[in-house]
Amino acid sequence: MNTPLHRGSIATGLAAMILWALVLGSFVWAVDQDAEDAPIQKIHAHEGWVTSLDFDRDGKRIVTGSDDDTVKVWNTSTGKEMLAVRVGGKGVTSVVFSPDGSLIAAGCWDHSVRLFDADSGKPGDVLRAHKDSITSVAFSPDGKQLASGSGDDSLKLWDVATRKVVMTITLDDDYDVNCLAFSPDGKSIVTGDGDNNVIVWNTRTGQEIITLKGHDAGIACVAWSHDGKRIVSGSWDDTLIIWDAESRKGLYTLRGHKGDVACVAMSPDGTRIISGSEDAQIHIWDARTGKLIKGLRGHVKQVLCAGISPDGKLIATGSHGELRLWSIP
């Protein structure tokens, strides 16, 4: 499907996904409402799109970010709002807990990364170095570094203690860094860009380790398995690819979505992959075989973000205004 998501600027990533959804209004790919799956929790979370979410390390809290310029924290068990913060960044594109659960980092439309106390919501430092909107943020597994990707074609690594940039990696193809994820050992980071590339970088030297090619359109999302052996990427070509991180080969191409793949997550035990799409559906895949296990229906607009709880029992998904929690079958 040819949509504005395939163009080569910051509008190609999350920005265009939101704008395209607004143009579409209430239209979505045909969904059989009679077959809607029942979530554990259905929460009216934001006034705008839920653009990003993350579980904390014990799975008791979920943080969500929205283009309504707020960050909120939710109790996973009750679905109750625990914290709400007006960010001041012209909209939130990406949000993540620090590994110890004490900080929240929010990537914003105004080119900044903003830090908050995860318990009180008190604003911390505002990190500014990018020249375009932030597309993705992630903490390293040890919490010592924070990575930010941007529409300015760069990936930056920040020292969390000093709040200073310690490394900048600039793509040579003049395309946005749409998404990123650290390897479990923190020695590598994988990025997806608008030029269809999945690239693995050395976080100590900034050198490219390998470029993985296989998609026919820009990369919207990436995830790394908890054992570090596999990478999964989702694309605007409506597919996902499972890659062997050691042999650097594509193992399976996952087909089933009827729209751009917007988000992906892998279960802690490495057996499940969760994907969300422009087609308003969540797909659950067997990560070992690439086979589709189940599709979850319920959202009426595209699913922009998804996550799996640390115990592997819950899925969280975000769409326009709502957060849903599901049991993993």
C-alpha positions in Angstrom: 0.0 0.0 0.0 1.4 3.4 -1.0 0.9 5.9 1.7 2.7 9.1 3.0 4.7 6.7 5.2 7.0 5.9 2.4 8.4 9.3 1.9 11.9 10.2 3.0 11.6 12.8 5.8 10.6 12.9 9.4 7.0 12.7 8.1 7.8 9.2 6.9 7.9 7.8 10.4 5.5 8.2 13.3 4.5 11.7 12.1 3.0 10.5 8.9 1.5 7.5 10.5 -0.5 9.9 12.8 -1.3 12.4 10.1 -2.4 9.6 7.8 -4.7 8.2 10.5 -6.2 11.6 11.0 -6.9 11.9 7.3 -8.5 8.5 7.3 -10.7 9.5 10.2 -12.7 6.5 11.4 -11.8 4.4 8.3 -9.9 1.3 9.0 -9.3 -2.0 7.3 -12.4 -4.1 7.5 -12.7 -5.6 11.0 -15.3 -8.1 11.9 -16.6 -6.5 15.1 -18.5 -9.7 16.0 -15.1 -11.4 16.3 -13.6 -8.7 18.6 -11.4 -10.2 21.3 -11.9 -9.1 24.9 -9.0 -7.3 26.5 -8.3 -7.5 30.2 -8.3 -3.7 30.4 -9.5 -1.1 28.0 -8.4 2.3 29.2 -9.2 5.8 27.8 -5.6 6.9 28.2 -5.1 10.1 26.2 -6.9 12.7 24.1 -4.6 12.0 21.1 -2.8 9.0 19.7 -0.9 6.7 22.1 2.4 6.8 20.3 4.6 4.8 22.6 4.5 2.6 25.7 6.8 0.7 28.0 6.5 -1.7 31.0 8.7 -1.1 34.0 11.1 -3.9 35.1 8.6 -5.7 37.4 5.6 -5.2 35.1 3.5 -3.3 37.7 3.5 0.0 35.8 3.1 1.0 32.1 4.2 4.4 30.9 2.4 5.9 27.8 3.3 8.9 25.7 1.0 10.7 23.3 0.9 13.4 20.7 -1.4 15.3 23.1 1.9 16.2 24.8 1.4 14.1 27.9 3.1 11.2 29.6 1.1 9.0 31.9 1.8 6.0 34.2 -0.7 3.3 34.8 -1.2 0.5 37.3 -1.0 -2.7 35.3 -3.3 -4.6 37.7 -6.1 -2.1 38.1 -5.8 0.1 35.0 -5.8 3.2 37.2 -3.8 6.3 36.3 -0.9 6.8 38.7 0.8 9.8 37.2 0.1 12.4 34.5 2.7 14.9 33.2 2.3 17.7 30.8 5.6 17.4 28.9 5.9 20.7 27.0 7.6 19.1 24.0 4.9 19.7 21.4 3.9 16.0 21.5 5.6 12.8 22.6 6.8 10.3 20.0 8.6 7.8 22.2 8.7 7.0 25.9 10.7 4.5 28.1 11.4 3.6 31.7 15.0 3.4 32.8 16.0 -0.2 33.8 15.8 0.6 37.5 12.4 2.2 37.0 13.4 5.6 38.5 13.4 7.7 35.3 11.2 8.2 32.3 12.7 9.5 29.1 10.4 11.0 26.5 11.3 11.9 23.0 9.5 14.8 21.6 8.4 16.7 18.5 10.4 19.8 19.5 13.7 17.9 18.9 14.3 17.3 22.7 14.5 14.3 25.0 13.0 15.1 28.4 13.6 13.2 31.6 11.1 12.8 34.5 11.1 11.2 37.9 9.0 8.1 37.4 7.4 8.3 40.9 6.7 12.0 41.3 6.6 13.1 37.6 9.0 15.9 38.5 10.7 17.3 35.4 14.4 16.7 35.1 16.8 17.7 32.4 15.9 18.5 28.9 18.4 17.0 26.5 18.9 19.0 23.3 21.3 18.1 20.5 19.1 16.9 17.6 18.0 19.1 14.7 14.7 17.4 14.1 12.0 15.5 15.9 12.9 12.5 18.1 11.6 9.2 16.7 12.8 6.7 19.3 14.5 6.6 22.7 15.9 3.6 24.6 18.1 3.1 27.7 21.0 0.7 27.6 20.5 -2.5 29.7 22.7 -1.2 32.5 21.0 2.2 32.5 24.2 4.1 31.9 23.4 5.3 28.4 20.4 6.7 26.6 20.0 6.4 22.9 17.9 8.8 20.8 17.0 8.5 17.1 15.8 11.5 15.0 14.6 12.8 11.8 17.9 14.6 11.4 19.4 11.2 10.2 21.3 10.6 13.4 21.5 8.4 16.4 23.0 9.9 19.6 24.2 8.1 22.7 23.9 10.1 25.9 25.7 9.5 29.2 22.9 9.4 31.7 25.1 10.5 34.6 26.4 13.6 32.9 23.5 14.2 30.5 26.1 14.7 27.7 26.3 13.3 24.2 29.1 10.8 24.0 28.6 9.5 20.5 26.8 10.6 17.3 26.2 8.2 14.4 24.9 9.8 11.2 23.4 7.8 8.5 25.0 8.3 5.1 21.8 7.7 3.1 20.0 10.9 4.3 17.1 9.0 5.8 15.5 9.2 9.3 16.4 6.9 12.1 12.9 5.6 12.6 13.5 3.2 15.4 16.2 1.6 17.6 16.9 -1.0 20.2 19.9 -2.0 22.3 21.2 -5.6 22.3 20.8 -7.3 25.7 24.5 -6.9 26.5 24.5 -3.3 25.5 27.4 -3.7 23.1 25.3 -3.2 20.0 22.3 -1.2 18.9 20.1 -1.8 15.9 18.4 0.9 13.9 15.7 0.9 11.2 15.6 3.7 8.7 13.5 5.1 5.8 15.9 3.5 3.2 14.7 0.0 4.1 17.8 -0.8 6.1 18.2 -2.6 9.4 21.7 -1.6 10.7 23.6 -3.0 13.7 26.1 -0.6 15.3 28.9 -1.1 17.8 28.0 1.2 20.8 31.7 1.5 21.8 33.2 2.5 18.5 30.2 3.8 16.5 31.2 1.5 13.6 28.6 -0.3 11.5 28.7 -4.0 12.1 26.2 -5.2 9.5 23.4 -3.9 7.3 20.5 -6.3 6.9 18.5 -6.0 3.7 15.3 -7.7 2.9 12.4 -5.2 3.3 10.9 -3.4 0.3 10.0 -0.2 2.3 11.1 1.8 5.3 11.6 0.2 8.7 9.1 1.3 11.4 10.2 -0.8 14.3 12.9 -3.2 15.6 13.3 -5.4 18.6 16.0 -7.7 20.0 15.4 -11.1 21.6 16.4 -11.3 25.3 19.1 -13.9 24.5 20.6 -11.6 21.8 20.4 -14.3 19.1 17.6 -12.8 17.0 16.4 -9.4 15.7 12.9 -8.7 14.4 12.0 -5.8 12.2 8.7 -4.4 11.0 8.2 -2.4 7.8 5.9 -0.2 5.8 5.9 -3.1 3.3 3.4 -4.8 5.7 5.8 -7.5 6.7 8.2 -8.5 9.6 11.5 -10.3 9.2 13.1 -12.4 11.9 16.9 -12.2 11.5 19.6 -14.4 13.0 21.9 -11.9 14.8 24.9 -14.3 14.6 24.7 -15.5 11.0 23.2 -12.2 10.0 20.7 -13.9 7.7 16.9 -13.5 7.4 15.2 -16.6 8.9 11.5 -15.9 8.3 9.4 -13.2 6.6 6.1 -12.8 8.5 3.1 -12.0 6.3 -0.4 -11.4 7.5 -0.9 -7.7 8.1 -2.9 -5.7 5.6 -1.2 -2.4 6.4 2.1 -0.9 7.5 3.6 -2.6 10.5 4.0 0.1 13.2 5.3 -1.7 16.3 6.9 -5.0 17.4 7.9 -6.7 20.7 9.4 -10.0 21.7 8.5 -12.1 24.7 11.2 -12.6 27.4 11.3 -16.3 26.7 11.8 -15.7 23.0 8.8 -17.7 21.8 6.4 -15.0 20.8 6.5 -11.9 18.7 3.8 -9.2 18.9 3.1 -6.8 16.1 0.7 -4.0 15.6 -0.3 -2.4 12.3 -2.2 0.2 10.3 -4.8 -2.5 9.8 -5.9 -2.1 13.5 -4.9 -5.6 14.4 -2.4 -7.2 16.7 -0.7 -10.4 15.5 0.9 -12.9 17.8 3.6 -15.0 16.0 5.6 -18.0 16.9 9.2 -16.6 17.0 10.7 -20.1 16.4 8.7 -20.9 13.2 7.4 -17.6 12.0 3.9 -18.9 12.0 0.9 -16.7 12.9 -0.6 -18.0 16.2 -3.5 -15.5 16.6 -4.8 -12.1 15.6 -6.3 -9.9 18.3 -9.2 -7.6 17.1 -10.6 -4.8 19.1 -8.9 -1.5 18.2 -10.8 0.4 15.5 -7.8 2.5 14.4 -4.2 1.6 13.7 -2.0 0.3 16.5 1.0 2.5 17.0 2.7 0.8 19.9 2.9 -2.6 21.7 4.8 -4.2 24.5 5.1 -7.4 26.5 5.3 -7.6 30.3 8.5 -8.8 31.8 6.8 -12.0 33.0 5.5 -12.6 29.4 1.9 -12.8 30.5 0.5 -9.5 29.2 0.4 -7.6 26.0 -0.1 -3.8 26.0 -1.2 -2.0 22.9 -1.9 1.7 22.1 -4.0 3.3 19.4 -6.0 6.5 19.2 -6.8 7.6 22.7 -6.8 4.1 24.2 -4.5 1.6 25.9 -5.5 -2.1 26.0 -4.1 -5.0 28.0 -4.4 -8.5 26.7 -3.5 -12.0 27.9 -0.9 -13.8 25.8 -2.5 -17.0 24.5 
